[in-house]
Amino acid sequence: MDSSLRLFVNQYLGVVIAALVPVVLIAFLSIPVTLGGHPGEMRAAVAPITQHMT
């Protein structure tokens, strides 16, 4: 493999990984918070009733 091609591939993969890491972290941290737990976990049978202040 040519040295310039190796440099290009390394830089390209670095940019791709640097772009994907925040996306993956946000997805795996925000989805469980939004759902109130991880997908597939058992939910409580009796959920607390939320009341609006209207």
N, C-alpha and C positions, 0 to 999 in steps of 0.2 A: 504494500500500500504506500503510495506516495506521501511524503511528509506533509505537503500542503492539504491533501485530501484528509489525512488523519486530523490535522488541525481544524479543518472545516467541520468534520463530523463531531469532534469533541465540543466545539463551540456551539454547534447546532443542538446537540443533545443537552448541553448546559442550559441553553435558552428554553428548550421545551420542558425540561424538568423544573426550572425556576418558575415557569408559567403555570405548571400543573400543581405544584405543591400548595400554593394558597387556595386553589380551587378545591382540591381534595380535603384540605383541612377545614375550610368553611363548610363544605358539604357534610362532613362527618361530625362536625361540632354543632351546626345549626339545626340539622334535621331532627336529631333526638330531642333537642330543646323545644322545637316547635311541636313535635308530636307528644311530648311529655314522657318520653322513654324511647328506648331503642326499638326499631321495627322487629316484631316477632316476640317481644316480651309480653307477658301476661299483664293485663290492665286490672286495676282494682274494680271489683264488681259494683261497688257503690262509690260513685264519684261525687265529690262535694258539689252542691248546687251553687252556682255563681249567681249573684243578684246584681242587677244594674242599679245605679244610683239615680234612676229617673222616676 
